[in-house]
Amino acid sequence: MILRTVKKALGVVLDLAYPSACAACGAPISGSAALPLCGECMVKAEFAGDLMCPRCGAGIRRDPEDVTKCPKCYDLQLNFRRAVSLAPYERPLGEVVKALKFRGQRHLARPLAEHLAEVLRRQDFTREIDVIVPVPIHWRRKFSRGFNQSELIARRLGALLSVPVDCRSLRRTRNTKPQTKLSGAERLQNLKGAFKVRRPQNVKGMHVLLLDDVMTTGGTMTECARELRRAGATRIYAAVVAR
Protein backbone atom coordinates (compact mmCIF):
# COMPACT_ATOMS: atom_id res chain seq x y z
CA MET A 1 0.00 0.00 0.00
CA ILE A 2 2.80 2.40 0.92
CA LEU A 3 4.74 1.45 -2.21
CA ARG A 4 1.68 2.09 -4.37
CA THR A 5 1.20 5.52 -2.78
CA VAL A 6 4.86 6.41 -3.36
CA LYS A 7 4.65 5.30 -7.00
CA LYS A 8 1.51 7.38 -7.51
CA ALA A 9 3.11 10.46 -5.99
CA LEU A 10 6.24 9.95 -8.09
CA GLY A 11 4.09 9.66 -11.20
CA VAL A 12 2.43 13.00 -10.46
CA VAL A 13 5.84 14.66 -10.04
CA LEU A 14 7.12 13.19 -13.31
CA ASP A 15 3.98 14.27 -15.17
CA LEU A 16 4.53 17.82 -13.96
CA ALA A 17 8.21 17.83 -14.84
CA TYR A 18 7.87 15.94 -18.13
CA PRO A 19 4.30 16.27 -19.46
CA SER A 20 3.43 13.45 -21.84
CA ALA A 21 0.51 15.12 -23.63
CA CYS A 22 0.30 18.30 -25.69
CA ALA A 23 -1.44 21.08 -23.75
CA ALA A 24 -3.28 22.21 -26.90
CA CYS A 25 -4.41 19.02 -28.64
CA GLY A 26 -3.61 16.15 -26.27
CA ALA A 27 -1.23 14.39 -28.66
CA PRO A 28 1.75 12.53 -27.12
CA ILE A 29 4.96 14.53 -26.82
CA SER A 30 8.50 13.66 -25.83
CA GLY A 31 9.64 14.29 -22.28
CA SER A 32 12.42 16.53 -23.58
CA ALA A 33 10.06 19.11 -25.11
CA ALA A 34 10.72 22.60 -23.67
CA LEU A 35 7.03 23.53 -23.94
CA PRO A 36 4.19 20.99 -23.54
CA LEU A 37 3.33 21.20 -27.23
CA CYS A 38 3.61 18.54 -29.90
CA GLY A 39 5.59 19.22 -33.07
CA GLU A 40 2.48 20.10 -35.06
CA CYS A 41 1.25 22.63 -32.49
CA MET A 42 4.71 24.17 -32.22
CA VAL A 43 4.59 24.78 -35.97
CA LYS A 44 1.14 26.38 -35.58
CA ALA A 45 2.24 28.61 -32.70
CA GLU A 46 2.34 32.23 -33.83
CA PHE A 47 5.25 33.90 -32.10
CA ALA A 48 5.01 37.66 -32.44
CA GLY A 49 8.69 38.08 -33.22
CA ASP A 50 9.35 41.50 -34.74
CA LEU A 51 5.86 41.85 -36.24
CA MET A 52 4.33 43.51 -33.21
CA CYS A 53 3.00 46.95 -32.49
CA PRO A 54 5.88 48.81 -30.80
CA ARG A 55 3.37 50.68 -28.65
CA CYS A 56 1.20 47.90 -27.15
CA GLY A 57 2.94 44.67 -28.18
CA ALA A 58 0.03 43.24 -30.17
CA GLY A 59 0.90 41.09 -33.16
CA ILE A 60 0.31 42.99 -36.40
CA ARG A 61 0.55 42.08 -40.05
CA ARG A 62 1.24 45.57 -41.37
CA ASP A 63 4.07 48.04 -41.12
CA PRO A 64 5.31 47.77 -37.49
CA GLU A 65 6.50 51.39 -37.64
CA ASP A 66 2.98 52.73 -38.19
CA VAL A 67 1.25 52.42 -34.81
CA THR A 68 -1.83 54.24 -36.12
CA LYS A 69 -2.73 51.00 -37.90
CA CYS A 70 -2.83 48.95 -34.71
CA PRO A 71 -6.51 48.29 -33.85
CA LYS A 72 -5.59 47.34 -30.28
CA CYS A 73 -4.20 50.65 -29.10
CA TYR A 74 -4.66 53.52 -31.58
CA ASP A 75 -7.34 55.12 -29.35
CA LEU A 76 -5.87 54.16 -25.94
CA GLN A 77 -3.84 56.24 -23.51
CA LEU A 78 -1.05 54.04 -22.21
CA ASN A 79 1.29 54.89 -19.36
CA PHE A 80 4.22 52.84 -20.63
CA ARG A 81 6.54 53.77 -23.48
CA ARG A 82 6.63 50.47 -25.36
CA ALA A 83 5.46 46.89 -25.01
CA VAL A 84 6.52 43.50 -26.32
CA SER A 85 4.74 40.16 -26.35
CA LEU A 86 5.71 36.60 -27.12
CA ALA A 87 2.53 35.44 -28.87
CA PRO A 88 -1.23 35.95 -29.17
CA TYR A 89 -3.31 34.58 -26.31
CA GLU A 90 -4.85 31.80 -28.37
CA ARG A 91 -4.24 28.16 -29.16
CA PRO A 92 -1.80 26.60 -29.02
CA LEU A 93 0.49 28.76 -26.86
CA GLY A 94 -2.43 30.18 -24.91
CA GLU A 95 -3.04 26.68 -23.56
CA VAL A 96 0.49 26.63 -22.12
CA VAL A 97 -0.22 29.89 -20.26
CA LYS A 98 -3.47 28.42 -18.91
CA ALA A 99 -1.65 25.27 -17.79
CA LEU A 100 0.73 27.44 -15.77
CA LYS A 101 -1.89 29.83 -14.42
CA PHE A 102 -4.86 27.59 -13.73
CA ARG A 103 -3.48 24.06 -13.51
CA GLY A 104 -0.49 24.82 -11.30
CA GLN A 105 2.21 23.65 -13.73
CA ARG A 106 4.82 26.03 -12.36
CA HIS A 107 7.69 24.51 -14.33
CA LEU A 108 6.24 26.15 -17.46
CA ALA A 109 7.34 29.58 -16.23
CA ARG A 110 10.90 28.69 -17.14
CA PRO A 111 10.48 27.96 -20.89
CA LEU A 112 8.01 30.84 -21.29
CA ALA A 113 10.56 33.21 -19.75
CA GLU A 114 13.29 31.80 -21.99
CA HIS A 115 11.26 32.43 -25.14
CA LEU A 116 10.31 35.92 -23.94
CA ALA A 117 13.96 36.68 -23.17
CA GLU A 118 14.82 35.97 -26.80
CA VAL A 119 12.26 38.56 -27.94
CA LEU A 120 13.53 41.12 -25.42
CA ARG A 121 17.15 40.67 -26.44
CA ARG A 122 16.21 41.99 -29.89
CA GLN A 123 14.73 45.21 -28.47
CA ASP A 124 16.88 48.33 -28.29
CA PHE A 125 15.42 49.39 -24.91
CA THR A 126 16.26 46.19 -23.05
CA ARG A 127 19.78 47.31 -22.17
CA GLU A 128 18.25 50.34 -20.39
CA ILE A 129 16.24 48.24 -17.93
CA ASP A 130 17.26 48.69 -14.28
CA VAL A 131 14.68 46.43 -12.66
CA ILE A 132 11.88 44.01 -13.58
CA VAL A 133 8.61 44.42 -11.68
CA PRO A 134 5.97 41.68 -12.05
CA VAL A 135 2.31 42.66 -11.92
CA PRO A 136 1.10 41.64 -8.45
CA ILE A 137 -2.04 39.69 -7.59
CA HIS A 138 -4.00 40.18 -4.38
CA TRP A 139 -2.75 38.18 -1.41
CA ARG A 140 -6.05 36.27 -1.21
CA ARG A 141 -5.72 35.10 -4.80
CA LYS A 142 -2.07 34.25 -4.29
CA PHE A 143 -2.92 32.24 -1.19
CA SER A 144 -5.65 30.38 -3.08
CA ARG A 145 -3.51 29.68 -6.17
CA GLY A 146 -0.30 29.16 -4.26
CA PHE A 147 1.81 31.45 -6.45
CA ASN A 148 1.83 34.47 -8.74
CA GLN A 149 2.60 33.24 -12.25
CA SER A 150 4.02 36.63 -13.25
CA GLU A 151 6.53 36.47 -10.39
CA LEU A 152 7.68 33.03 -11.50
CA ILE A 153 8.24 34.24 -15.06
CA ALA A 154 9.89 37.47 -13.88
CA ARG A 155 12.42 35.70 -11.64
CA ARG A 156 13.58 33.45 -14.48
CA LEU A 157 13.59 36.35 -16.93
CA GLY A 158 15.69 38.43 -14.57
CA ALA A 159 18.24 35.66 -14.27
CA LEU A 160 18.44 35.32 -18.06
CA LEU A 161 18.83 39.06 -18.68
CA SER A 162 20.98 39.71 -15.57
CA VAL A 163 18.47 42.28 -14.31
CA PRO A 164 17.26 42.44 -10.68
CA VAL A 165 13.61 41.60 -9.96
CA ASP A 166 11.51 43.55 -7.44
CA CYS A 167 8.45 41.62 -6.23
CA ARG A 168 7.82 43.76 -3.14
CA SER A 169 7.46 47.40 -4.12
CA LEU A 170 4.30 47.23 -6.25
CA ARG A 171 1.30 45.83 -4.36
CA ARG A 172 -2.29 45.03 -5.25
CA THR A 173 -4.38 46.66 -2.55
CA ARG A 174 -7.84 45.54 -3.71
CA ASN A 175 -9.06 42.09 -4.68
CA THR A 176 -10.78 43.18 -7.90
CA LYS A 177 -13.27 41.26 -10.01
CA PRO A 178 -11.78 39.07 -12.77
CA GLN A 179 -11.12 41.30 -15.79
CA THR A 180 -12.30 38.64 -18.27
CA LYS A 181 -15.93 39.18 -17.28
CA LEU A 182 -15.93 42.97 -17.76
CA SER A 183 -16.23 45.37 -20.69
CA GLY A 184 -13.41 47.75 -21.61
CA ALA A 185 -14.86 50.66 -19.61
CA GLU A 186 -15.66 48.37 -16.66
CA ARG A 187 -12.10 47.04 -16.67
CA LEU A 188 -10.65 50.51 -16.22
CA GLN A 189 -13.08 51.37 -13.43
CA ASN A 190 -12.45 48.01 -11.76
CA LEU A 191 -8.72 48.75 -11.52
CA LYS A 192 -8.93 52.30 -10.15
CA GLY A 193 -6.84 52.45 -7.00
CA ALA A 194 -6.12 48.72 -7.09
CA PHE A 195 -2.32 49.12 -7.04
CA LYS A 196 0.09 50.99 -4.81
CA VAL A 197 3.87 51.36 -4.70
CA ARG A 198 4.85 50.68 -1.10
CA ARG A 199 8.57 51.27 -1.54
CA PRO A 200 8.95 54.25 -3.91
CA GLN A 201 12.67 54.53 -3.14
CA ASN A 202 13.17 51.21 -4.95
CA VAL A 203 11.83 52.49 -8.29
CA LYS A 204 12.57 56.23 -8.14
CA GLY A 205 14.73 57.23 -11.13
CA MET A 206 14.62 53.67 -12.50
CA HIS A 207 13.89 52.33 -15.96
CA VAL A 208 11.33 49.63 -15.17
CA LEU A 209 10.21 46.59 -17.15
CA LEU A 210 6.67 45.80 -16.02
CA LEU A 211 5.89 42.14 -16.63
CA ASP A 212 2.65 40.14 -16.77
CA ASP A 213 1.55 36.82 -18.21
CA VAL A 214 -1.37 38.14 -20.31
CA MET A 215 -2.47 41.57 -21.55
CA THR A 216 -5.90 42.09 -23.08
CA THR A 217 -6.89 45.76 -23.20
CA GLY A 218 -3.80 46.96 -21.37
CA GLY A 219 -5.81 48.31 -18.42
CA THR A 220 -3.85 46.46 -15.75
CA MET A 221 -0.49 47.44 -17.21
CA THR A 222 -1.59 51.05 -17.62
CA GLU A 223 -2.77 51.32 -14.01
CA CYS A 224 0.42 49.70 -12.68
CA ALA A 225 2.54 51.99 -14.84
CA ARG A 226 0.61 55.00 -13.54
CA GLU A 227 1.52 54.11 -9.95
CA LEU A 228 5.15 53.47 -10.84
CA ARG A 229 5.32 56.90 -12.48
CA ARG A 230 3.82 58.51 -9.39
CA ALA A 231 6.51 56.79 -7.35
CA GLY A 232 9.21 58.37 -9.52
CA ALA A 233 10.06 55.71 -12.11
CA THR A 234 11.71 57.45 -15.07
CA ARG A 235 10.75 55.12 -17.91
CA ILE A 236 8.39 52.17 -17.97
CA TYR A 237 8.31 49.42 -20.55
CA ALA A 238 5.93 46.46 -20.66
CA ALA A 239 6.42 42.80 -21.52
CA VAL A 240 3.87 40.00 -21.58
CA VAL A 241 3.91 36.37 -22.61
CA ALA A 242 0.56 36.54 -24.40
CA ARG A 243 -1.35 39.46 -25.92
ZALUM-748859 format. One line per field, with one value per residue (C-alpha): residue number from 1; chain; x, y, z. Coordinates in steps of 0.25 Angstrom, whole numbers. Each point is the difference from the previous one (the first is absolute). Example, Ala and Ser with C-alpha at 12.3 -4.5 7.8 and 13.67 -1.06 7.14 Angstrom:
<nupas>
lumpa c(1;2) $
dovex c(A;A) $
east c(49;6) $
north c(-18;14) $
up c(31;-2) $
</nupas>
This chain:
<nupas>
lumpa c(1;2;3;4;5;6;7;8;9;10;11;12;13;14;15;16;17;18;19;20;21;22;23;24;25;26;27;28;29;30;31;32;33;34;35;36;37;38;39;40;41;42;43;44;45;46;47;48;49;50;51;52;53;54;55;56;57;58;59;60;61;62;63;64;65;66;67;68;69;70;71;72;73;74;75;76;77;78;79;80;81;82;83;84;85;86;87;88;89;90;91;92;93;94;95;96;97;98;99;100;101;102;103;104;105;106;107;108;109;110;111;112;113;114;115;116;117;118;119;120;121;122;123;124;125;126;127;128;129;130;131;132;133;134;135;136;137;138;139;140;141;142;143;144;145;146;147;148;149;150;151;152;153;154;155;156;157;158;159;160;161;162;163;164;165;166;167;168;169;170;171;172;173;174;175;176;177;178;179;180;181;182;183;184;185;186;187;188;189;190;191;192;193;194;195;196;197;198;199;200;201;202;203;204;205;206;207;208;209;210;211;212;213;214;215;216;217;218;219;220;221;222;223;224;225;226;227;228;229;230;231;232;233;234;235;236;237;238;239;240;241;242;243) $
dovex c(A;A;A;A;A;A;A;A;A;A;A;A;A;A;A;A;A;A;A;A;A;A;A;A;A;A;A;A;A;A;A;A;A;A;A;A;A;A;A;A;A;A;A;A;A;A;A;A;A;A;A;A;A;A;A;A;A;A;A;A;A;A;A;A;A;A;A;A;A;A;A;A;A;A;A;A;A;A;A;A;A;A;A;A;A;A;A;A;A;A;A;A;A;A;A;A;A;A;A;A;A;A;A;A;A;A;A;A;A;A;A;A;A;A;A;A;A;A;A;A;A;A;A;A;A;A;A;A;A;A;A;A;A;A;A;A;A;A;A;A;A;A;A;A;A;A;A;A;A;A;A;A;A;A;A;A;A;A;A;A;A;A;A;A;A;A;A;A;A;A;A;A;A;A;A;A;A;A;A;A;A;A;A;A;A;A;A;A;A;A;A;A;A;A;A;A;A;A;A;A;A;A;A;A;A;A;A;A;A;A;A;A;A;A;A;A;A;A;A;A;A;A;A;A;A;A;A;A;A;A;A;A;A;A;A;A;A;A;A;A;A;A;A) $
east c(0;11;8;-12;-2;14;0;-13;6;13;-9;-6;13;5;-12;2;15;-2;-14;-3;-12;-1;-7;-7;-5;4;9;12;13;14;5;11;-10;3;-15;-11;-4;1;8;-12;-5;14;-1;-13;4;0;12;-1;15;2;-14;-6;-5;12;-11;-8;7;-12;4;-3;1;3;11;5;5;-14;-7;-12;-4;0;-15;4;5;-2;-10;6;8;11;9;12;9;1;-5;4;-7;4;-13;-15;-8;-6;2;10;9;-12;-2;14;-3;-13;7;10;-11;-11;5;12;11;10;12;-6;4;15;-2;-10;10;11;-8;-4;15;3;-10;5;15;-4;-6;9;-6;3;14;-6;-8;4;-10;-11;-14;-10;-15;-5;-12;-8;5;-13;1;15;-4;-11;9;13;8;0;3;6;10;5;2;7;10;4;0;9;10;1;1;9;-10;-5;-15;-8;-12;-3;-1;-13;-12;-14;-9;-13;-5;-7;-10;6;3;-5;-15;0;-1;11;-5;-4;15;5;-9;2;15;-1;9;3;15;9;15;4;15;2;15;2;-6;3;9;-1;-2;-11;-4;-14;-3;-13;-5;-11;-5;-14;-4;13;-8;8;13;-4;-5;13;8;-8;4;15;0;-6;11;11;3;7;-4;-9;-1;-9;2;-11;1;-14;-7) $
north c(0;10;-4;2;14;4;-5;9;12;-2;-1;13;7;-6;4;14;0;-7;1;-11;6;13;11;5;-13;-11;-7;-8;8;-3;2;9;10;14;4;-10;1;-11;3;3;11;6;2;7;8;15;7;15;1;14;1;7;14;7;8;-11;-13;-6;-9;8;-4;14;10;-1;15;5;-1;7;-13;-8;-3;-4;14;11;6;-3;8;-9;4;-9;4;-13;-14;-14;-13;-15;-4;2;-6;-11;-14;-7;9;6;-14;0;13;-6;-13;9;9;-9;-14;3;-4;9;-6;7;13;-3;-3;11;10;-6;3;14;3;-3;10;10;-1;5;13;12;5;-13;4;12;-8;2;-9;-10;2;-11;4;-4;-8;2;-8;-8;-5;-3;-8;-7;-3;-2;9;12;-5;14;-1;-14;5;13;-7;-9;11;9;-11;-2;15;3;10;1;-4;8;-8;9;15;-1;-6;-3;7;-5;-14;5;-8;-9;9;-10;2;15;9;10;12;-10;-5;14;3;-13;3;14;1;-15;1;8;1;-2;2;12;1;-13;5;15;4;-14;-6;-10;-13;-3;-14;-8;-14;6;13;2;15;5;5;-7;4;14;1;-6;9;12;-4;-2;14;6;-7;6;-10;7;-10;-11;-11;-12;-15;-11;-15;1;12) $
up c(0;4;-13;-8;6;-2;-15;-2;6;-8;-13;3;2;-13;-8;5;-3;-14;-5;-9;-8;-8;8;-13;-7;10;-10;7;1;4;14;-5;-6;5;-1;2;-15;-11;-12;-8;10;1;-15;2;11;-4;7;-2;-3;-6;-6;12;3;7;8;6;-4;-8;-12;-13;-14;-5;1;14;-1;-2;14;-5;-8;13;4;14;5;-10;9;13;10;5;12;-6;-11;-7;1;-5;0;-3;-7;-2;12;-8;-4;1;9;7;6;6;7;5;5;8;5;3;1;9;-10;6;-8;-13;5;-4;-15;-1;6;-9;-13;5;3;-14;-5;10;-4;-14;6;1;13;8;3;7;10;15;6;-3;7;-1;0;14;4;12;12;1;-14;2;12;-7;-13;8;-9;-9;-14;-4;11;-4;-14;4;9;-11;-10;10;1;-15;-3;13;5;14;3;10;5;12;-3;-9;8;-4;11;-5;-4;-13;-8;-11;-12;-10;4;-2;-12;-3;8;11;0;2;11;7;1;5;13;0;0;9;0;15;-2;-10;3;-7;-13;0;-12;-5;-14;3;-8;5;-3;0;-6;-8;-5;-6;-1;8;11;11;-6;-1;14;5;-8;5;14;-3;-7;12;9;-9;-10;-12;-12;0;-10;-1;-3;0;-4;-8;-6) $
</nupas>
